[in-house]
Each structure stands twice: as structure tokens, then as C-alpha cells.
């Protein structure tokens, strides 16, 4: 690489994210990986889980990414709502690794079954409105992710099954929903409006209508026009059956939210050295700070490194042009141009990363090199883990 001119400003050097210290610390009980789509977040979560397990932690990795890449990376045929042991993990240090993927409907069903009588549970599970709500209602997936995280942590505390839960979230906009949706859905399910819908089914006719006739008639007539009479009846029947669970949704969401703010939790924001990805990462870092949630640092993934390059892009292109004029060594010309392209990519990535660092100097960063191929097995995850820890 050519010598740096005296007037150039050296790249900013953020503090390094010490991944091994984070994973080895017994006080670390939850690690949440978040970031925009396509930045390697799922692989990062799996690599962190594998490295922690092989260092002696008892780990469960929960993914709510619908792409199922975590199963492939860990060599599993499939993942479902039940934690399953990952084979091939080195357990010499006494650790273990389980993995699972959120099934939001099954998780919702489990909540209904756990907090209702068998008769009430059967009514709720068979209700058409509940079936739609539990499968596709906006925010349900993120709410159920919070529920499942809370379940795993309570099981870990109760049975000693795991001492570390690693959560892989959806892409960044959805990951923000991971923080917001539980409160929204909880407010919807135990709010005044939904209780108003339930009141006719519970109050039973004239007495209720005499007391609240004006307001109820307006709401009911409007909703009947918008939703249809059958849908409104389904909603009312669902809410009436769910009455014993009111308040529980918000209470559990609030408890898990507080868990995310606790000292034993660490957020790891994953990004690629691209403007959009780092813009999303910056937005998430600022949101975590505003909500007083503990940020461990940023993983800058798939980085092309030019730190150890001896020939600059300009010199490589000049040499290629000289050979082209002489009509010599066409393969060397191609390699020199390829080298120049790679160096320029690395320099552009460095400039984008420096822009993020300038705005967030306090955020620890760990750079992970771009892999030549997709990671789909444990050896590949170990290599990613080594990069995350700075061993490579």
C-alpha cells in the first residue's frame, strides 16, 4: 500500500468489541442480535451460540427469522418451536448448544392453554378470529418472540437448562417491532376498545343496552358495516372467552421488556459495510440508548480488508495498463485489475464505516471478514466465531 500523505486523516479507531469476554461472563444471560436484512445476522447468532457453548456455556439459540438459515448453518434438518440439541458441538468444556425457531401460532396456543381452563382454551383455539390473530395479525410474531424469550429465561432459571439465551431477530424494521409490538398488541387485547366489543357478549342484552345504548349502538353498527356481522360476533366471542387472560399479555410483555433492559442482557447490532445497513444500525443504536437497553457493540460483517495490501489500486491499474500497451501477460493484467477493484471496495467500505464511527465513537466494533462461500456447517460457524473474537 502506498505511504499515507501527511494531510490525510487516519481512519477512526473505535473500541473493539470483546466477544469472548461477553460470552464468558456468567452475568451475560441474554444476547439479542439485531440488524437489517441480508447482513449475516442469523449466522452471527449461530456462531456466537456455538462459540459460547464450546467455551462452557449452556446455550439455546432462538431464531424468529423466517428464512430457516439457522437450521442449515447448524446442520439440522429443521427447527421448530422445541429446543433441539445441535450435534457435533465440542463439549469438553462442559457446554451445550440447543436451537429452535419460533412458531408464533404454537406459542400463542401454548399461552392460551397455560392461562385458561380446558373448556375456555378449546373455545378460544376454535374461534375464527383467534385463528387469524394468532397466524397473521400485525405484531403477533414479535409479541410471541417476547413471550418465548420470557418462557426460555424462566425455564432456564427454574431448571438450570441454559445459562445463555441468544435471540436472532427479524430484519431491522421488524426488529424495532420486536421492541414495540408487544406493547401495541397487549394494549389492543386488554384495552378499552376491545373490552367494549366484549361487553355485549358478557352483559347479555337489555340491561347493558339501557346503560350504554348510545355508545354501543354507534360502535357496533359501524363495526358491523366494516367487518360484517359474523366477524364482529367472532371477535366478541373471542374476547369474552379470553376475559380471564386480560392484563396478562401486557404484564408478561412488560416483564420481558424489563428483562431486555436488565444488566444480564446485551444487544449486538449486526450490519454490513453499506450505507443503508449502517443507517439502520445507527437508528437502532440510538433507539437502544433512548430506551436504556444495554448495547454490547456493533458487528461489522462481510468486510473486505485492505489493511495488508502492498499495492494500491492506482499502482495496480497503472501496471495493468503498462502490460496492456506491451501486449504482455493478459492473465496478470486481469489479476491486477481485480486487485484494484478489491482495494477500492475495501476503501469505500472503510469510509462508510468511519462515517458511522464518527457519529457513535463510544460503540465497540468488531469487523468480520467476508467469506468466500456461504456458511452452512459447524466448521464454518467456528471460523466466523474466531473472526468475531478477533482470533483470525
C-alpha positions in Angstrom: 0.0 0.0 0.0 1.3 3.5 -0.8 2.5 5.7 2.1 -0.2 7.9 3.6 0.2 11.6 2.8 0.7 13.8 5.8 -2.5 15.8 5.3 -4.7 12.7 5.2 -6.8 12.0 8.3 -6.2 8.4 9.6 -9.2 6.1 9.9 -11.1 6.4 13.1 -10.4 3.5 15.6 -13.5 2.6 17.6 -13.1 0.5 20.7 -13.0 -3.2 19.9 -16.0 -5.4 20.8 -14.6 -8.2 23.1 -16.9 -11.0 22.1 -15.2 -13.7 24.3 -15.4 -11.5 27.4 -19.1 -11.0 26.7 -19.8 -14.7 26.2 -17.7 -16.0 29.1 -19.1 -13.6 31.6 -21.7 -15.6 33.6 -23.6 -12.4 34.2 -24.5 -12.4 30.5 -27.8 -14.2 30.3 -29.3 -12.9 27.1 -27.8 -11.8 23.8 -30.1 -10.2 21.2 -28.7 -10.0 17.7 -30.5 -7.3 15.6 -30.0 -5.6 12.3 -31.3 -5.1 8.8 -31.9 -8.0 6.4 -29.1 -9.7 4.5 -26.2 -8.7 6.7 -25.5 -12.1 8.2 -27.4 -11.7 11.4 -28.6 -15.2 11.7 -25.2 -16.7 11.0 -23.7 -14.3 13.6 -26.2 -15.5 16.2 -25.4 -19.1 15.4 -21.7 -18.5 15.6 -22.0 -16.7 18.9 -24.0 -19.6 20.3 -21.5 -22.2 19.1 -18.5 -20.3 20.4 -20.2 -19.8 23.8 -21.2 -23.5 24.0 -17.6 -24.7 23.2 -16.3 -22.3 25.9 -18.5 -24.0 28.5 -21.9 -22.1 28.4 -25.2 -23.9 28.2 -26.8 -22.1 25.3 -30.1 -22.0 23.4 -30.4 -20.0 20.2 -33.9 -18.8 19.3 -34.4 -17.5 15.8 -37.5 -15.6 14.6 -36.1 -15.2 11.1 -38.5 -17.0 8.8 -35.6 -17.8 6.4 -34.6 -21.0 8.3 -30.9 -20.4 7.6 -30.1 -21.1 11.2 -31.1 -24.8 10.8 -28.9 -25.1 7.7 -25.9 -23.5 9.4 -26.1 -25.9 12.3 -26.6 -28.9 10.1 -30.1 -29.6 11.4 -32.8 -30.9 9.1 -35.4 -28.4 10.6 -36.1 -26.2 13.5 -39.4 -25.9 15.3 -40.9 -24.5 18.5 -39.0 -27.0 20.7 -35.3 -26.6 21.5 -33.2 -29.3 19.9 -29.6 -30.3 20.6 -27.1 -29.5 18.0 -24.8 -32.4 17.3 -21.1 -32.1 16.7 -20.5 -29.4 19.4 -17.3 -29.8 21.3 -18.5 -30.4 24.9 -15.1 -30.7 26.5 -15.6 -27.5 28.5 -18.9 -28.7 29.7 -21.2 -26.6 27.5 -24.1 -27.5 25.3 -26.0 -25.9 22.4 -29.7 -26.1 21.6 -31.5 -24.3 18.8 -35.1 -23.6 17.9 -37.2 -21.4 15.6 -40.3 -19.5 16.8 -43.6 -20.9 15.7 -45.8 -17.9 16.6 -49.1 -19.7 16.4 -48.0 -22.6 18.5 -46.6 -20.2 21.1 -49.9 -18.3 21.2 -51.7 -21.7 21.6 -49.4 -22.6 24.5 -50.2 -19.3 26.2 -54.0 -19.9 25.8 -53.6 -23.4 27.1 -51.5 -22.4 30.1 -53.7 -19.5 31.2 -57.2 -20.8 30.5 -59.3 -23.7 31.7 -59.5 -26.6 29.1 -63.1 -25.6 28.2 -62.1 -21.9 27.6 -59.0 -22.9 25.8 -61.0 -25.0 23.4 -63.4 -22.2 22.7 -60.5 -19.8 22.0 -58.5 -22.1 19.8 -61.5 -22.9 17.7 -62.5 -19.3 17.3 -62.0 -17.9 13.7 -60.9 -14.5 14.9 -58.3 -16.1 17.2 -57.0 -18.3 14.3 -56.5 -15.2 12.2 -55.0 -13.2 15.0 -52.5 -15.9 16.0 -51.4 -16.6 12.4 -51.1 -13.2 10.7 -52.1 -10.2 12.9 -49.5 -7.4 12.7 -47.2 -7.6 15.6 -48.1 -11.1 16.7 -44.8 -12.6 15.7 -42.8 -10.1 17.6 -45.1 -10.4 20.7 -44.7 -14.1 20.6 -41.0 -13.8 20.3 -41.0 -11.8 23.6 -43.3 -14.5 25.1 -40.9 -17.3 24.0 -37.9 -15.4 25.3 -39.6 -15.0 28.6 -40.5 -18.7 28.7 -36.9 -19.7 27.9 -35.5 -17.5 30.6 -38.0 -18.7 33.2 -37.2 -22.3 32.3 -33.5 -21.6 32.5 -33.9 -20.0 35.9 -36.2 -22.8 37.2 -34.5 -25.9 35.8 -30.9 -24.7 35.1 -31.4 -25.9 31.5 -29.4 -23.0 29.9 -27.4 -20.1 31.2 -27.4 -18.1 28.0 -30.2 -17.4 25.5 -29.3 -15.9 22.2 -32.1 -14.3 20.1 -31.9 -13.8 16.4 -34.5 -11.1 15.4 -36.1 -10.3 12.1 -34.7 -7.6 9.8 -34.2 -4.2 11.4 -37.6 -2.6 10.9 -39.2 -5.7 12.2 -36.5 -5.8 15.0 -37.8 -2.5 16.1 -41.2 -4.1 16.1 -39.6 -6.7 18.4 -39.5 -3.9 21.0 -42.7 -2.1 20.1 -45.2 -4.7 19.0 -45.7 -6.4 22.4 -46.9 -3.2 23.9 -49.1 -2.5 20.9 -50.7 -5.9 20.9 -51.0 -6.0 24.7 -52.8 -2.7 24.6 -55.1 -3.9 21.9 -56.0 -7.1 23.7 -56.6 -5.5 27.1 -57.6 -2.1 26.0 -60.9 -0.3 26.5 -62.0 -0.6 22.9 -61.7 -4.4 22.7 -63.4 -4.6 26.1 -66.3 -2.5 24.6 -66.6 -5.2 21.9 -66.7 -7.9 24.6 -69.3 -6.1 26.7 -72.4 -7.1 24.7 -71.4 -10.8 24.8 -70.8 -10.6 28.6 -73.7 -8.3 29.6 -76.4 -10.1 27.7 -78.9 -7.8 26.2 -81.3 -5.2 27.6 -79.7 -4.3 30.9 -76.5 -3.5 29.1 -78.2 -1.7 26.3 -80.1 0.5 28.6 -76.9 1.7 30.3 -74.7 2.1 27.2 -77.2 2.1 24.3 -75.9 5.2 22.5 -72.2 4.4 22.5 -72.5 0.7 21.9 -75.0 1.1 19.1 -72.8 3.5 17.3 -69.7 1.3 17.7 -71.5 -1.9 16.9 -73.3 -0.6 13.8 -70.1 0.9 12.5 -68.1 -2.2 13.0 -70.8 -4.4 11.6 -70.7 -2.4 8.4 -66.9 -2.5 8.2 -66.3 -6.1 9.4 -69.6 -7.8 8.8 -71.9 -9.3 11.5 -70.3 -12.7 11.6 -66.8 -11.3 12.0 -67.9 -9.0 14.8 -69.6 -11.9 16.6 -66.4 -13.9 16.3 -64.4 -11.0 17.8 -66.9 -10.6 20.6 -67.0 -14.4 21.3 -63.2 -14.5 21.3 -62.8 -11.6 23.7 -65.4 -12.9 26.0 -63.6 -16.3 26.2 -60.3 -14.5 26.6 -61.6 -12.4 29.5 -59.7 -14.4 32.2 -56.4 -13.6 30.4 -56.9 -9.8 30.2 -53.9 -8.0 31.6 -51.7 -11.0 31.4 -50.5 -10.1 27.9 -49.3 -6.7 28.8 -47.9 -7.8 32.2 -45.7 -10.5 30.6 -44.7 -8.2 27.8 -43.7 -5.6 30.4 -41.8 -8.2 32.4 -39.8 -9.3 29.3 -39.2 -5.7 28.3 -37.7 -5.0 31.7 -35.6 -8.2 31.2 -34.2 -6.7 28.0 -33.2 -3.6 30.0 -31.5 -5.6 32.7 -27.8 -5.9 33.2 -27.7 -9.5 32.1 -28.9 -8.6 28.6 -26.6 -7.5 25.8 -27.7 -6.2 22.3 -25.4 -6.9 19.4 -26.2 -4.9 16.3 -25.1 -6.6 13.1 -24.5 -4.6 9.9 -22.7 -4.8 6.6 -20.3 -2.0 5.5 -23.1 -0.5 3.3 -24.8 2.9 3.8 -28.3 1.6 4.2 -27.3 -1.2 6.6 -25.3 1.2 8.8 -28.0 3.8 8.7 -30.4 1.2 10.1 -27.7 0.2 12.6 -27.3 3.8 13.7 -31.1 4.1 14.1 -31.2 1.0 16.3 -28.2 2.1 18.4 -29.9 5.4 19.1 -33.2 3.7 20.0 -31.5 1.3 22.4 -29.8 4.3 24.1 -33.1 6.1 24.4 -34.8 3.0 25.9 -31.8 2.4 28.2 -31.2 -1.0 26.8 -27.6 -2.4 27.1 -25.7 -2.3 23.9 -22.6 -4.5 23.7 -21.5 -3.2 20.3 -21.6 -3.5 16.5 -20.6 -6.5 14.4 -19.5 -5.1 11.0 -19.9 -8.2 8.9 -18.6 -9.2 5.4 -15.8 -6.7 5.4 -13.2 -6.7 2.6 -9.9 -5.9 4.3 -7.2 -3.9 2.5 -5.0 -3.3 5.6 -2.4 -5.7 4.4 -2.3 -4.8 0.8 1.1 -3.8 -0.5 0.0 -2.4 -3.9 -2.5 0.5 -4.1 -5.4 0.4 -6.6 -3.7 3.2 -8.6 -0.4 1.3 -8.9 -2.1 -1.9 -9.8 -4.1 -0.2 -12.6 -1.0 1.6 -13.9 0.9 -1.7 -14.0 -2.0 -3.4 -15.9 -2.1 -0.6 -18.4 1.7 -0.9 -19.0 1.4 -4.6 -19.6 -1.6 -4.0 -22.0 0.4 -1.5 -24.0 3.2 -4.1 -24.3 0.6 -6.8 -25.1 2.1 -8.9 -22.4 0.8 -11.2 -19.7 -3.0 -10.9 -20.1 -3.7 -13.1 -17.0 -1.5 -10.8 -14.9 -3.4 -7.8 -16.3 -6.7 -9.3 -15.2 -5.4 -10.1 -11.8 -4.1 -6.6 -11.3 -7.5 -5.1 -12.3 -9.2 -7.5 -10.0 -6.9 -6.4 -7.2 -7.6 -2.8 -7.9 -11.4 -3.4 -7.7 -11.0 -5.2 -4.4 -8.9 -2.4 -2.9 -11.4 0.2 -4.0 -14.2 -1.8 -2.4 -12.3 -2.1 0.8 -11.5 1.7 0.8 -15.2 2.5 0.2 -16.3 0.2 3.0 -13.8 1.8 5.3 -15.1 5.3 4.5 -18.7 4.2 5.2 -17.6 2.6 8.5 -15.7 5.7 9.5 -18.9 7.8 9.0 -20.8 5.5 11.5 -17.9 5.6 13.9 -17.6 9.4 13.8 -21.3 9.6 14.9 -21.0 6.8 17.5 -17.5 6.9 18.9 -18.5 5.1 22.1 -19.8 1.9 20.3 -17.4 -1.0 20.3 -17.0 -2.6 16.8 -15.8 -6.0 15.6 -15.1 -6.5 12.0 -15.7 -9.9 10.4 -14.2 -10.7 7.0 -16.3 -11.6 4.0 -16.4 -15.4 3.4 -15.7 -16.9 0.0 -18.9 -19.0 0.3 -22.0 -19.4 2.4 -21.6 -20.8 5.9 -23.7 -24.0 6.2 -21.9 -26.2 8.8 -20.3 -26.1 12.2 -16.7 -25.6 10.9 -17.8 -22.6 9.1 -19.5 -21.2 12.2 -16.4 -21.8 14.2 -14.4 -19.7 11.7 -17.0 -16.9 12.0 -16.7 -17.2 15.7 -13.0 -16.9 15.6 -13.3 -13.7 13.5 -15.9 -12.4 15.9 -13.5 -12.9 18.8 -10.5 -11.5 16.8 -8.6 -14.8 16.7 -8.3 -15.0 13.0 
